[in-house]
Amino acid sequence: MKIALKLTATFVTLLIVAALSYAAVGYFDAVRDADNLQQRANSLISKGSGGDALGNVRYRQILMVQDPKFEQHSGVDMMTPGAGITTITQSLAKRVGFEKFKPGIGKIRQTGYALGLESQLSKDQILALWLDTVEMGKGPNGWMTGFHKASQTIYGQQPHEVEDEQFLSLVAVLIAPAKYNLGKDDAALQQRIDRISKLLSGECSPKDNSDVWLESCAK
């Protein structure tokens, strides 16, 4: 019995060490990539494609839906209601740190990469890169990538210029871009917009960390 317990403890220890090592690989890969990512982010910001270009109100709205504690956390947040298991920084890590991201064990390196990004890039730089790389669903010319680009493609204006409902539709598709039809009459998309509207107005709040679909705002 004692031998079995010792073997189990050893196996668990090895798994933990392996996980930490894999996370460390992601961290140092992000540090290595940081210079290029900083330059890319600064270029986006200078061209008006960063988070500040949304305007303060809409900047706050997108964070409230996607990552409420973005400005406070260091890349990981498993506690905040509505945040889910993937922060904006982790989402960015999946897009810029992998040739092809695979869920499961890839989450370990993704988290390490996110921590590395947070150690090297400013929040403004991270958000600018995230906005430029998010998937926005199918548009008139095929699959769309980039929040600002999708706004221009669908509505002919930048996110700070569109109507409130149009802006919320851009935010709404982020959770599942293949599920919704941006710029079209889509009942499912409208339902998502309605829930987000209630959240932003204070009529409801996520029930826990996993409530990314805002089920608590469905009533």
JOBELSUL-V338301 format. One record per residue. N is the residue number from 1. RES is the residue in one small letter. PHI is phi in whole degrees, -180 to 180 (* if undefined). Layout:
n=N res=RES phi=PHI
n=N res=RES phi=PHI
This chain:
n=1 res=m phi=*
n=2 res=k phi=-64
n=3 res=i phi=-64
n=4 res=a phi=-63
n=5 res=l phi=-64
n=6 res=k phi=-65
n=7 res=l phi=-65
n=8 res=t phi=-64
n=9 res=a phi=-62
n=10 res=t phi=-64
n=11 res=f phi=-63
n=12 res=v phi=-63
n=13 res=t phi=-61
n=14 res=l phi=-64
n=15 res=l phi=-63
n=16 res=i phi=-64
n=17 res=v phi=-62
n=18 res=a phi=-64
n=19 res=a phi=-64
n=20 res=l phi=-64
n=21 res=s phi=-66
n=22 res=y phi=-68
n=23 res=a phi=-64
n=24 res=a phi=-64
n=25 res=v phi=-59
n=26 res=g phi=-61
n=27 res=y phi=-58
n=28 res=f phi=-73
n=29 res=d phi=-65
n=30 res=a phi=-66
n=31 res=v phi=-61
n=32 res=r phi=-64
n=33 res=d phi=-84
n=34 res=a phi=-59
n=35 res=d phi=-59
n=36 res=n phi=-65
n=37 res=l phi=-68
n=38 res=q phi=-63
n=39 res=q phi=-63
n=40 res=r phi=-63
n=41 res=a phi=-64
n=42 res=n phi=-63
n=43 res=s phi=-65
n=44 res=l phi=-62
n=45 res=i phi=-63
n=46 res=s phi=-66
n=47 res=k phi=-92
n=48 res=g phi=82
n=49 res=s phi=-118
n=50 res=g phi=-98
n=51 res=g phi=-69
n=52 res=d phi=-65
n=53 res=a phi=-70
n=54 res=l phi=-74
n=55 res=g phi=89
n=56 res=n phi=-60
n=57 res=v phi=-63
n=58 res=r phi=-73
n=59 res=y phi=-60
n=60 res=r phi=-66
n=61 res=q phi=-65
n=62 res=i phi=-68
n=63 res=l phi=-69
n=64 res=m phi=-60
n=65 res=v phi=-82
n=66 res=q phi=-90
n=67 res=d phi=-163
n=68 res=p phi=-55
n=69 res=k phi=-105
n=70 res=f phi=-52
n=71 res=e phi=-74
n=72 res=q phi=-102
n=73 res=h phi=-81
n=74 res=s phi=-109
n=75 res=g phi=120
n=76 res=v phi=-131
n=77 res=d phi=-151
n=78 res=m phi=-109
n=79 res=m phi=-117
n=80 res=t phi=-66
n=81 res=p phi=-55
n=82 res=g phi=86
n=83 res=a phi=-75
n=84 res=g phi=73
n=85 res=i phi=-98
n=86 res=t phi=-130
n=87 res=t phi=-80
n=88 res=i phi=-58
n=89 res=t phi=-67
n=90 res=q phi=-66
n=91 res=s phi=-61
n=92 res=l phi=-64
n=93 res=a phi=-56
n=94 res=k phi=-63
n=95 res=r phi=-90
n=96 res=v phi=-107
n=97 res=g phi=-106
n=98 res=f phi=-134
n=99 res=e phi=-73
n=100 res=k phi=-150
n=101 res=f phi=-78
n=102 res=k phi=-121
n=103 res=p phi=-59
n=104 res=g phi=94
n=105 res=i phi=-64
n=106 res=g phi=-61
n=107 res=k phi=-61
n=108 res=i phi=-66
n=109 res=r phi=-67
n=110 res=q phi=-58
n=111 res=t phi=-66
n=112 res=g phi=-62
n=113 res=y phi=-64
n=114 res=a phi=-62
n=115 res=l phi=-63
n=116 res=g phi=-66
n=117 res=l phi=-60
n=118 res=e phi=-64
n=119 res=s phi=-78
n=120 res=q phi=-117
n=121 res=l phi=-110
n=122 res=s phi=-78
n=123 res=k phi=-61
n=124 res=d phi=-61
n=125 res=q phi=-67
n=126 res=i phi=-62
n=127 res=l phi=-66
n=128 res=a phi=-62
n=129 res=l phi=-67
n=130 res=w phi=-64
n=131 res=l phi=-60
n=132 res=d phi=-79
n=133 res=t phi=-111
n=134 res=v phi=-66
n=135 res=e phi=-85
n=136 res=m phi=-122
n=137 res=g phi=92
n=138 res=k phi=-84
n=139 res=g phi=-116
n=140 res=p phi=-64
n=141 res=n phi=-115
n=142 res=g phi=113
n=143 res=w phi=-64
n=144 res=m phi=-107
n=145 res=t phi=-128
n=146 res=g phi=106
n=147 res=f phi=-64
n=148 res=h phi=-65
n=149 res=k phi=-65
n=150 res=a phi=-64
n=151 res=s phi=-60
n=152 res=q phi=-67
n=153 res=t phi=-68
n=154 res=i phi=-83
n=155 res=y phi=-111
n=156 res=g phi=71
n=157 res=q phi=-144
n=158 res=q phi=-78
n=159 res=p phi=-56
n=160 res=h phi=-78
n=161 res=e phi=-101
n=162 res=v phi=-73
n=163 res=e phi=-69
n=164 res=d phi=-57
n=165 res=e phi=-64
n=166 res=q phi=-66
n=167 res=f phi=-63
n=168 res=l phi=-65
n=169 res=s phi=-67
n=170 res=l phi=-65
n=171 res=v phi=-68
n=172 res=a phi=-62
n=173 res=v phi=-75
n=174 res=l phi=-59
n=175 res=i phi=-70
n=176 res=a phi=-159
n=177 res=p phi=-58
n=178 res=a phi=-77
n=179 res=k phi=-83
n=180 res=y phi=-114
n=181 res=n phi=-113
n=182 res=l phi=-68
n=183 res=g phi=84
n=184 res=k phi=-124
n=185 res=d phi=-74
n=186 res=d phi=-134
n=187 res=a phi=-63
n=188 res=a phi=-66
n=189 res=l phi=-65
n=190 res=q phi=-63
n=191 res=q phi=-62
n=192 res=r phi=-64
n=193 res=i phi=-61
n=194 res=d phi=-62
n=195 res=r phi=-65
n=196 res=i phi=-64
n=197 res=s phi=-59
n=198 res=k phi=-66
n=199 res=l phi=-61
n=200 res=l phi=-68
n=201 res=s phi=-83
n=202 res=g phi=87
n=203 res=e phi=-72
n=204 res=c phi=-153
n=205 res=s phi=-149
n=206 res=p phi=-59
n=207 res=k phi=-77
n=208 res=d phi=-163
n=209 res=n phi=-59
n=210 res=s phi=-83
n=211 res=d phi=-81
n=212 res=v phi=-73
n=213 res=w phi=-88
n=214 res=l phi=56
n=215 res=e phi=-62
n=216 res=s phi=-70
n=217 res=c phi=-103
n=218 res=a phi=-78
n=219 res=k phi=-77
